[in-house]
Amino acid sequence: MFNILNRYVGIEDVGKMQNGLLEFGLLYGLLVANFGYQSGGFVKFYDDRYCLWKLMKISPIVALALFTYFHGAGLNERARKIQTLGIVLGGVGDWLIGSTKEGIVTGAIAFGLGHLCYMALFVPGNVKVVPAFLAGTLAWGLVANQLCLVPMIKDHPYAVGIMMVYSLLLTACLVFSYSHYQLGTARHKAGSDALFYRLLGFALFYASDNMLIFDHCGYPIPYSEILILGTYYSSQYFILKGLVHCESGDYIDDAQNRGNAKKGVKSN
């Protein structure tokens, strides 16, 4: 099996793909748990400890970025760099949102750029959409914008415009990841684990940001700090996990198909 892989795709050791991801996930979870414990459930400090709170808040994301760039669990150099940039932009967005109440707008710019990085790694060449899901997410977006953003558009037109554009970018990530999971891609069958992990990541990100904007605009969310940050941290990990599984799965599937073709066996 490894000889076939080495011959056709040039991988020295396919077993290295995904290595370290689970172990890092445990460390990542500990960093998140430590922040939750030290902050009393992700509750902000409004005293001289506030700077420490912000540092603890981004520590899991900093660790995720370092792991992705220097290890990458088998990702190629291009994927590692683009994914790392997306994660770093998320960390910047985190910091900005935690700085001031108005930081949610500048944070949205950073997060939006990060989503463009993520989409660059899986959307080109796989532009597939499930119409019903697209319609559903757009309908929900209209409701959310009407409740949260439209009432502020007269007083804060630019800020509202930025938030709406960001909302569309995040919705696009969710729609494409769901559509890939339902329809499959050129290299992955519909319903594959790799596509599921990516969908789970963006679904959690979508849920986190919806809770954040509703809570920010005066619609109280029970246990908001825990739910918003818990889903956010989970989303970043699963987006990376989805990318790693998609990349490693691509190589294995291609090699198997080529091997089967040599033997005269049809691939499914």
Helices and strands as residue ranges (DSSP letters): H 2-9, G 14-16, H 21-38, H 50-70, G 72-74, H 77-97, H 103-120, H 131-148, G 150-152, H 157-183, H 193-216, H 224-263
